[in-house]
Amino acid sequence: MGREIALPVIDSGTAPSGQLTRREMVQRLLAGAGAGATLLASHPFYGHLGNSAVFAEAEKLGAGDWKPVFLSGQQDEALVALSERIVPGSRKAQVNRFIDLLLSVDTPGHKQSFLDSLAVFEAESQKRFGKGFAALEGGRQNELLTEAAVRPPKENPSGSAGKENPGLFKHFENLKGWISGAYYSSEPGMRELGWTGDYVHERFPGCEHSNGHS
C-alpha cells in the first residue's frame, strides 16, 4: 500500500520482562489511531476496545489447557486456519482465542453474523473439495480465499450476478475484520506496525502481507 501514516511517539511503560499486556497494546494502538489509522472503523471488533473486563480475561488466553468458550472445537479449527491464511502469523498471536473471548460477550446478532460467515466458508469448502477448510492443503485454501477477496460485480438487470457465489465476499470481509483487529492488537501485530518495545515509529508504511489476503 505504501502510504505513510504519522503517529505520535509513545513512551514504553513496559513491564520489566519487556512484555506488554494486550490492554497496553490496545492503548498504544488507539493512541496511534488518533492520526487517522484504520482502527476508527464500524466493525463489531472495535466496540470491545474500551472493555477493561475483556482485556483482564485476555491475559489468561495463553494457558496450556485453554478451550474455546463460545466456538465449538470444529469452528475453532476453521477459524485458526482461516486466520493464518488471511493474516499470516495469526496462529502464533492466538487470534482465534481472542476472537472467541470477544464473541462470548458480544451481542446475539454479532455472534450469529460471525458464525454465519464461518459456516459459509466451511460449506463452500465442502462443496468444492469435500473437506472442511482446515483440512484443505494450502493451495486450495488460498484458491478459495483469493476468490472470496474479490468484490463481485453488481447484479445485472437479468438477475445473474456474474459469479457463482457473490455472497462470499461479504463473509470474507466480516471475518477479515475480526481477524485483522485481533492480530494488530497483539504484540506480533504491534511490532509489525512499528512498535519496537520503546515506542511506535512516527511514520511507518501501511501494513500489507505479501502472502496473505488482508
PASEBA-1860 file (N, C-alpha, C; in nm, 3 decimals):
! residues 214
1> MGREIALP> 0.082/-0.119/0.000/0.000/0.000/0.000/0.086/0.126/0.000 ~ 0.198/0.124/0.071/0.297/0.225/0.055/0.268/0.359/0.122 ~ 0.145/0.388/0.163/0.112/0.517/0.222/0.165/0.523/0.364 ~ 0.227/0.637/0.400/0.280/0.652/0.534/0.179/0.721/0.623 ~ 0.171/0.675/0.748/0.078/0.729/0.845/0.158/0.789/0.959 ~ 0.131/0.914/0.995/0.203/0.980/1.103/0.146/0.935/1.236 ~ 0.234/0.895/1.328/0.193/0.853/1.462/0.275/0.927/1.566 ~ 0.216/0.953/1.682/0.293/1.014/1.790/0.388/0.914/1.852
9> VIDSGTAP> 0.501/0.962/1.903/0.591/0.875/1.977/0.526/0.845/2.112 ~ 0.531/0.719/2.154/0.464/0.676/2.277/0.568/0.619/2.372 ~ 0.565/0.665/2.498/0.655/0.609/2.597/0.627/0.461/2.615 ~ 0.728/0.386/2.651/0.714/0.241/2.654/0.623/0.195/2.766 ~ 0.655/0.221/2.890/0.573/0.174/3.002/0.567/0.023/3.008 ~ 0.667/-0.045/2.955/0.665/-0.191/2.952/0.700/-0.248/3.089 ~ 0.655/-0.371/3.111/0.690/-0.441/3.233/0.837/-0.477/3.230 ~ 0.898/-0.511/3.345/1.040/-0.548/3.348/1.073/-0.659/3.250
17> SGQLTRRE> 0.979/-0.746/3.223/1.004/-0.856/3.132/1.011/-0.811/2.987 ~ 0.970/-0.684/2.963/0.966/-0.635/2.826/0.838/-0.670/2.754 ~ 0.747/-0.740/2.823/0.621/-0.782/2.762/0.511/-0.682/2.796 ~ 0.425/-0.654/2.700/0.308/-0.571/2.725/0.186/-0.659/2.736 ~ 0.092/-0.619/2.822/-0.036/-0.687/2.822/-0.112/-0.644/2.698 ~ -0.214/-0.721/2.661/-0.293/-0.684/2.544/-0.362/-0.549/2.566 ~ -0.403/-0.522/2.690/-0.465/-0.393/2.719/-0.368/-0.279/2.688 ~ -0.241/-0.296/2.727/-0.140/-0.193/2.698/-0.116/-0.181/2.548
25> MVQRLLAG> -0.120/-0.295/2.479/-0.106/-0.291/2.333/-0.215/-0.205/2.272 ~ -0.337/-0.228/2.315/-0.450/-0.156/2.259/-0.441/-0.007/2.291 ~ -0.396/0.028/2.411/-0.380/0.169/2.446/-0.284/0.237/2.350 ~ -0.174/0.170/2.317/-0.077/0.227/2.224/-0.133/0.233/2.082 ~ -0.208/0.128/2.046/-0.266/0.125/1.913/-0.370/0.234/1.897 ~ -0.451/0.258/2.000/-0.551/0.363/1.993/-0.487/0.501/1.989 ~ -0.374/0.517/2.058/-0.304/0.645/2.052/-0.259/0.674/1.910 ~ -0.212/0.569/1.841/-0.174/0.587/1.701/-0.292/0.612/1.612
33> AGAGATLL> -0.406/0.551/1.646/-0.524/0.566/1.562/-0.572/0.710/1.558 ~ -0.530/0.791/1.656/-0.569/0.931/1.655/-0.517/1.004/1.534 ~ -0.415/0.949/1.469/-0.361/1.011/1.349/-0.437/0.972/1.225 ~ -0.541/0.892/1.242/-0.625/0.855/1.127/-0.602/0.714/1.078 ~ -0.548/0.626/1.163/-0.527/0.487/1.122/-0.661/0.415/1.111 ~ -0.654/0.290/1.069/-0.776/0.219/1.029/-0.860/0.168/1.145 ~ -0.820/0.193/1.270/-0.900/0.143/1.381/-1.034/0.213/1.394 ~ -1.045/0.335/1.340/-1.171/0.408/1.352/-1.268/0.351/1.251
41> ASHPFYGH> -1.315/0.230/1.278/-1.400/0.157/1.184/-1.528/0.115/1.254 ~ -1.624/0.072/1.176/-1.754/0.034/1.231/-1.767/-0.115/1.258 ~ -1.664/-0.192/1.231/-1.671/-0.336/1.251/-1.693/-0.368/1.399 ~ -1.772/-0.473/1.430/-1.802/-0.507/1.571/-1.680/-0.523/1.659 ~ -1.567/-0.567/1.603/-1.447/-0.588/1.685/-1.412/-0.465/1.765 ~ -1.420/-0.348/1.704/-1.367/-0.227/1.766/-1.454/-0.177/1.881 ~ -1.576/-0.229/1.891/-1.659/-0.193/2.004/-1.609/-0.250/2.136 ~ -1.517/-0.346/2.131/-1.466/-0.411/2.252/-1.341/-0.343/2.307
49> LGNSAVFA> -1.284/-0.249/2.234/-1.152/-0.198/2.273/-1.153/-0.119/2.403 ~ -1.268/-0.071/2.447/-1.274/0.001/2.573/-1.322/-0.084/2.689 ~ -1.338/-0.214/2.667/-1.391/-0.303/2.769/-1.277/-0.360/2.853 ~ -1.253/-0.301/2.970/-1.139/-0.343/3.053/-1.156/-0.485/3.105 ~ -1.280/-0.528/3.129/-1.303/-0.664/3.179/-1.259/-0.768/3.077 ~ -1.284/-0.740/2.951/-1.243/-0.832/2.845/-1.092/-0.846/2.843 ~ -1.021/-0.735/2.857/-0.875/-0.742/2.850/-0.813/-0.805/2.973 ~ -0.882/-0.799/3.085/-0.836/-0.873/3.203/-0.841/-1.023/3.175
57> EAEKLGAG> -0.949/-1.068/3.112/-0.963/-1.209/3.076/-0.865/-1.248/2.965 ~ -0.830/-1.153/2.881/-0.741/-1.183/2.768/-0.603/-1.228/2.814 ~ -0.564/-1.186/2.935/-0.433/-1.227/2.985/-0.426/-1.376/3.017 ~ -0.539/-1.443/3.019/-0.543/-1.586/3.050/-0.543/-1.674/2.924 ~ -0.539/-1.611/2.809/-0.557/-1.686/2.685/-0.438/-1.775/2.650 ~ -0.325/-1.753/2.713/-0.208/-1.836/2.683/-0.202/-1.964/2.763 ~ -0.301/-1.992/2.843/-0.300/-2.112/2.927/-0.292/-2.239/2.844 ~ -0.216/-2.335/2.892/-0.199/-2.459/2.818/-0.325/-2.541/2.806
65> DWKPVFLS> -0.416/-2.524/2.900/-0.541/-2.601/2.897/-0.657/-2.518/2.839 ~ -0.623/-2.417/2.760/-0.726/-2.330/2.703/-0.823/-2.409/2.616 ~ -0.952/-2.375/2.629/-1.055/-2.428/2.541/-1.149/-2.314/2.503 ~ -1.204/-2.318/2.383/-1.297/-2.210/2.344/-1.420/-2.209/2.434 ~ -1.467/-2.088/2.463/-1.586/-2.075/2.548/-1.712/-2.045/2.467 ~ -1.694/-2.004/2.343/-1.809/-1.977/2.256/-1.811/-2.068/2.135 ~ -1.703/-2.078/2.065/-1.695/-2.160/1.945/-1.687/-2.309/1.980 ~ -1.734/-2.392/1.889/-1.712/-2.536/1.903/-1.568/-2.568/1.863
73> GQQDEALV> -1.523/-2.688/1.894/-1.388/-2.726/1.855/-1.367/-2.719/1.705 ~ -1.466/-2.763/1.627/-1.455/-2.761/1.482/-1.454/-2.618/1.429 ~ -1.537/-2.533/1.487/-1.539/-2.392/1.445/-1.407/-2.324/1.477 ~ -1.349/-2.359/1.592/-1.221/-2.301/1.630/-1.111/-2.344/1.534 ~ -1.110/-2.470/1.493/-1.011/-2.517/1.396/-1.023/-2.443/1.264 ~ -1.146/-2.422/1.220/-1.168/-2.349/1.095/-1.119/-2.206/1.108 ~ -1.146/-2.143/1.223/-1.101/-2.006/1.245/-0.950/-1.995/1.247 ~ -0.883/-2.091/1.311/-0.736/-2.091/1.314/-0.681/-2.095/1.171
81> ALSERIVP> -0.735/-2.184/1.089/-0.688/-2.199/0.952/-0.717/-2.074/0.868 ~ -0.837/-2.021/0.880/-0.874/-1.900/0.806/-0.788/-1.781/0.849 ~ -0.767/-1.768/0.980/-0.688/-1.656/1.032/-0.547/-1.658/0.978 ~ -0.486/-1.776/0.979/-0.347/-1.786/0.935/-0.333/-1.754/0.787 ~ -0.434/-1.789/0.707/-0.429/-1.759/0.564/-0.459/-1.613/0.535 ~ -0.550/-1.554/0.612/-0.587/-1.414/0.587/-0.480/-1.319/0.640 ~ -0.430/-1.344/0.760/-0.321/-1.264/0.817/-0.215/-1.360/0.871 ~ -0.112/-1.389/0.793/-0.007/-1.480/0.840/0.051/-1.436/0.974
89> GSRKAQVN> 0.070/-1.532/1.062/0.117/-1.504/1.197/0.006/-1.507/1.300 ~ -0.118/-1.520/1.253/-0.233/-1.519/1.344/-0.233/-1.636/1.442 ~ -0.185/-1.752/1.396/-0.183/-1.869/1.484/-0.095/-1.843/1.605 ~ 0.025/-1.795/1.582/0.118/-1.767/1.691/0.065/-1.656/1.782 ~ -0.007/-1.560/1.725/-0.063/-1.448/1.802/-0.191/-1.489/1.875 ~ -0.235/-1.612/1.858/-0.356/-1.666/1.924/-0.479/-1.580/1.895 ~ -0.489/-1.542/1.769/-0.602/-1.461/1.724/-0.734/-1.532/1.751 ~ -0.738/-1.662/1.726/-0.863/-1.737/1.746/-0.911/-1.729/1.891
97> RFIDLLLS> -0.820/-1.734/1.985/-0.856/-1.731/2.126/-0.915/-1.595/2.165 ~ -0.854/-1.490/2.115/-0.904/-1.357/2.148/-1.042/-1.333/2.086 ~ -1.059/-1.377/1.962/-1.190/-1.362/1.898/-1.296/-1.442/1.973 ~ -1.263/-1.563/2.014/-1.358/-1.645/2.090/-1.400/-1.574/2.218 ~ -1.304/-1.511/2.287/-1.335/-1.437/2.409/-1.429/-1.321/2.379 ~ -1.398/-1.243/2.274/-1.481/-1.128/2.241/-1.623/-1.171/2.202 ~ -1.632/-1.277/2.124/-1.764/-1.324/2.083/-1.847/-1.371/2.202 ~ -1.781/-1.424/2.304/-1.854/-1.477/2.420/-1.928/-1.368/2.495
105> VDTPGHKQ> -1.888/-1.241/2.478/-1.955/-1.131/2.547/-2.022/-1.035/2.449 ~ -2.028/-1.072/2.323/-2.086/-0.984/2.222/-2.238/-1.003/2.214 ~ -2.300/-0.924/2.127/-2.445/-0.931/2.112/-2.485/-1.055/2.034 ~ -2.607/-1.103/2.052/-2.653/-1.220/1.975/-2.642/-1.199/1.824 ~ -2.670/-1.077/1.779/-2.661/-1.050/1.636/-2.521/-1.063/1.582 ~ -2.423/-1.009/1.654/-2.284/-1.019/1.610/-2.233/-1.163/1.617 ~ -2.275/-1.233/1.721/-2.236/-1.374/1.732/-2.286/-1.453/1.611 ~ -2.413/-1.434/1.578/-2.472/-1.509/1.467/-2.409/-1.470/1.335
113> SFLDSLAV> -2.379/-1.342/1.318/-2.315/-1.296/1.195/-2.179/-1.364/1.175 ~ -2.102/-1.374/1.285/-1.972/-1.440/1.276/-1.987/-1.587/1.242 ~ -2.078/-1.655/1.312/-2.099/-1.798/1.286/-2.148/-1.822/1.144 ~ -2.233/-1.733/1.094/-2.281/-1.746/0.956/-2.166/-1.736/0.857 ~ -2.077/-1.639/0.879/-1.963/-1.621/0.789/-1.870/-1.742/0.793 ~ -1.846/-1.793/0.912/-1.761/-1.912/0.925/-1.826/-2.031/0.855 ~ -1.957/-2.045/0.871/-2.029/-2.157/0.811/-2.029/-2.150/0.659 ~ -2.035/-2.029/0.604/-2.034/-2.014/0.458/-1.903/-2.068/0.401
121> FEAESQKR> -1.791/-2.038/0.464/-1.663/-2.088/0.415/-1.651/-2.239/0.431 ~ -1.701/-2.290/0.542/-1.700/-2.435/0.561/-1.786/-2.505/0.455 ~ -1.904/-2.449/0.428/-1.993/-2.509/0.329/-1.933/-2.502/0.189 ~ -1.871/-2.389/0.156/-1.810/-2.375/0.024/-1.692/-2.469/0.007 ~ -1.615/-2.487/0.114/-1.502/-2.579/0.110/-1.550/-2.723/0.091 ~ -1.655/-2.761/0.162/-1.711/-2.895/0.148/-1.768/-2.916/0.008 ~ -1.835/-2.815/-0.044/-1.897/-2.824/-0.176/-1.792/-2.844/-0.285 ~ -1.683/-2.770/-0.277/-1.582/-2.774/-0.383/-1.485/-2.890/-0.368
129> FGKGFAAL> -1.444/-2.915/-0.243/-1.333/-3.007/-0.223/-1.366/-3.127/-0.134 ~ -1.487/-3.131/-0.079/-1.526/-3.243/0.004/-1.460/-3.247/0.140 ~ -1.404/-3.133/0.184/-1.338/-3.124/0.313/-1.366/-2.988/0.375 ~ -1.358/-2.981/0.510/-1.365/-2.853/0.577/-1.241/-2.771/0.546 ~ -1.248/-2.640/0.568/-1.139/-2.551/0.531/-1.008/-2.589/0.599 ~ -1.013/-2.624/0.726/-0.890/-2.656/0.800/-0.820/-2.780/0.744 ~ -0.894/-2.868/0.677/-0.836/-2.992/0.624/-0.780/-2.976/0.483 ~ -0.802/-2.861/0.422/-0.753/-2.840/0.286/-0.603/-2.813/0.287
137> EGGRQNEL> -0.535/-2.850/0.180/-0.395/-2.811/0.165/-0.390/-2.662/0.128 ~ -0.273/-2.603/0.153/-0.260/-2.458/0.143/-0.303/-2.397/0.011 ~ -0.273/-2.465/-0.098/-0.308/-2.412/-0.229/-0.458/-2.396/-0.247 ~ -0.532/-2.492/-0.199/-0.677/-2.484/-0.212/-0.737/-2.381/-0.117 ~ -0.678/-2.369/0.003/-0.722/-2.263/0.093/-0.703/-2.126/0.028 ~ -0.586/-2.106/-0.032/-0.558/-1.979/-0.098/-0.650/-1.956/-0.217 ~ -0.681/-2.061/-0.289/-0.771/-2.050/-0.404/-0.907/-1.997/-0.362 ~ -0.960/-2.054/-0.255/-1.092/-2.014/-0.208/-1.089/-1.870/-0.155
145> LTEAAVRP> -0.987/-1.836/-0.080/-0.979/-1.702/-0.022/-0.949/-1.596/-0.127 ~ -0.870/-1.631/-0.227/-0.840/-1.535/-0.333/-0.967/-1.496/-0.407 ~ -1.051/-1.592/-0.434/-1.179/-1.562/-0.499/-1.269/-1.481/-0.406 ~ -1.271/-1.518/-0.278/-1.358/-1.450/-0.182/-1.319/-1.304/-0.163 ~ -1.190/-1.274/-0.179/-1.141/-1.138/-0.154/-1.173/-1.041/-0.266 ~ -1.225/-1.090/-0.377/-1.257/-1.003/-0.490/-1.403/-0.961/-0.481 ~ -1.425/-0.830/-0.477/-1.563/-0.780/-0.471/-1.636/-0.818/-0.598 ~ -1.751/-0.886/-0.587/-1.822/-0.931/-0.708/-1.888/-0.813/-0.781
153> PKENPSGS> -1.909/-0.828/-0.911/-1.979/-0.722/-0.985/-2.123/-0.712/-0.941 ~ -2.181/-0.594/-0.958/-2.322/-0.579/-0.924/-2.408/-0.663/-1.016 ~ -2.518/-0.710/-0.959/-2.609/-0.795/-1.036/-2.665/-0.717/-1.154 ~ -2.665/-0.778/-1.271/-2.717/-0.708/-1.388/-2.870/-0.722/-1.394 ~ -2.938/-0.643/-1.481/-3.085/-0.644/-1.484/-3.148/-0.780/-1.509 ~ -3.075/-0.871/-1.571/-3.131/-1.003/-1.599/-3.137/-1.089/-1.473 ~ -3.065/-1.044/-1.367/-3.070/-1.118/-1.241/-2.950/-1.207/-1.219 ~ -2.859/-1.219/-1.315/-2.739/-1.300/-1.296/-2.629/-1.212/-1.241
161> AGKENPGL> -2.559/-1.262/-1.141/-2.458/-1.181/-1.073/-2.322/-1.186/-1.139 ~ -2.298/-1.281/-1.226/-2.169/-1.290/-1.292/-2.067/-1.373/-1.218 ~ -2.098/-1.414/-1.095/-2.011/-1.504/-1.019/-2.097/-1.608/-0.952 ~ -2.041/-1.725/-0.933/-2.119/-1.835/-0.878/-2.164/-1.808/-0.734 ~ -2.078/-1.739/-0.657/-2.110/-1.717/-0.516/-2.083/-1.571/-0.478 ~ -2.171/-1.479/-0.518/-2.146/-1.338/-0.490/-2.149/-1.304/-0.342 ~ -2.206/-1.392/-0.257/-2.213/-1.364/-0.114/-2.085/-1.394/-0.039 ~ -1.987/-1.457/-0.101/-1.865/-1.496/-0.032/-1.785/-1.374/0.013
169> FKHFENLK> -1.788/-1.269/-0.066/-1.707/-1.150/-0.036/-1.747/-1.087/0.097 ~ -1.876/-1.069/0.121/-1.918/-1.002/0.245/-1.880/-1.085/0.368 ~ -1.882/-1.216/0.355/-1.843/-1.301/0.468/-1.692/-1.296/0.488 ~ -1.617/-1.288/0.379/-1.473/-1.271/0.389/-1.440/-1.140/0.461 ~ -1.508/-1.032/0.422/-1.483/-0.902/0.485/-1.517/-0.904/0.633 ~ -1.623/-0.972/0.670/-1.661/-0.982/0.811/-1.553/-1.054/0.891 ~ -1.510/-1.171/0.842/-1.407/-1.247/0.913/-1.275/-1.171/0.915 ~ -1.240/-1.107/0.804/-1.114/-1.032/0.798/-1.112/-0.920/0.902
177> GWISGAYY> -1.226/-0.856/0.924/-1.231/-0.750/1.024/-1.200/-0.801/1.164 ~ -1.260/-0.914/1.200/-1.231/-0.974/1.330/-1.084/-1.016/1.340 ~ -1.036/-1.083/1.236/-0.901/-1.140/1.239/-0.794/-1.032/1.241 ~ -0.806/-0.933/1.154/-0.705/-0.827/1.149/-0.708/-0.743/1.276 ~ -0.828/-0.717/1.330/-0.836/-0.642/1.454/-0.769/-0.715/1.569 ~ -0.794/-0.845/1.579/-0.734/-0.925/1.687/-0.583/-0.936/1.669 ~ -0.538/-0.949/1.544/-0.394/-0.963/1.519/-0.319/-0.835/1.553 ~ -0.369/-0.721/1.505/-0.296/-0.596/1.523/-0.311/-0.537/1.663
185> SSEPGMRE> -0.387/-0.602/1.750/-0.389/-0.563/1.891/-0.304/-0.659/1.974 ~ -0.230/-0.747/1.907/-0.140/-0.840/1.975/0.003/-0.787/1.963 ~ 0.095/-0.843/2.040/0.234/-0.798/2.031/0.294/-0.818/1.893 ~ 0.276/-0.937/1.829/0.331/-0.951/1.693/0.274/-0.848/1.596 ~ 0.145/-0.822/1.606/0.084/-0.723/1.518/0.136/-0.584/1.544 ~ 0.152/-0.547/1.672/0.206/-0.417/1.707/0.349/-0.400/1.655 ~ 0.427/-0.505/1.666/0.564/-0.497/1.615/0.564/-0.478/1.463 ~ 0.470/-0.543/1.396/0.461/-0.527/1.252/0.424/-0.383/1.214
193> LGWTGDYV> 0.346/-0.319/1.301/0.307/-0.180/1.278/0.416/-0.080/1.316 ~ 0.525/-0.130/1.376/0.637/-0.041/1.403/0.679/-0.029/1.547 ~ 0.605/-0.093/1.640/0.646/-0.087/1.780/0.772/-0.168/1.802 ~ 0.872/-0.110/1.870/1.000/-0.178/1.890/1.023/-0.218/2.035 ~ 0.928/-0.188/2.124/0.949/-0.212/2.265/0.971/-0.083/2.340 ~ 1.004/0.022/2.267/1.026/0.153/2.329/0.925/0.257/2.282 ~ 0.885/0.249/2.155/0.794/0.349/2.101/0.734/0.298/1.972 ~ 0.630/0.367/1.927/0.576/0.343/1.794/0.640/0.443/1.702
201> HERFPGCE> 0.691/0.399/1.589/0.756/0.490/1.496/0.664/0.605/1.457 ~ 0.724/0.723/1.437/0.642/0.837/1.398/0.579/0.813/1.262 ~ 0.646/0.741/1.176/0.589/0.708/1.046/0.621/0.563/1.014 ~ 0.529/0.497/0.950/0.555/0.360/0.905/0.469/0.332/0.784 ~ 0.513/0.240/0.696/0.433/0.209/0.578/0.303/0.143/0.616 ~ 0.198/0.167/0.539/0.072/0.095/0.561/0.098/-0.053/0.551 ~ 0.042/-0.131/0.643/0.074/-0.273/0.652/0.010/-0.350/0.536 ~ 0.083/-0.443/0.484/0.032/-0.528/0.377/0.110/-0.657/0.377
209> HSNGHS> 0.039/-0.770/0.378/0.103/-0.901/0.375/0.124/-0.943/0.230 ~ 0.246/-0.980/0.197/0.274/-1.021/0.060/0.212/-1.155/0.029 ~ 0.194/-1.240/0.130/0.141/-1.374/0.104/0.008/-1.398/0.173 ~ -0.055/-1.292/0.220/-0.184/-1.305/0.287/-0.294/-1.245/0.204 ~ -0.410/-1.230/0.266/-0.527/-1.180/0.194/-0.584/-1.056/0.259 ~ -0.501/-0.985/0.337/-0.551/-0.865/0.405/-0.528/-0.741/0.321
END
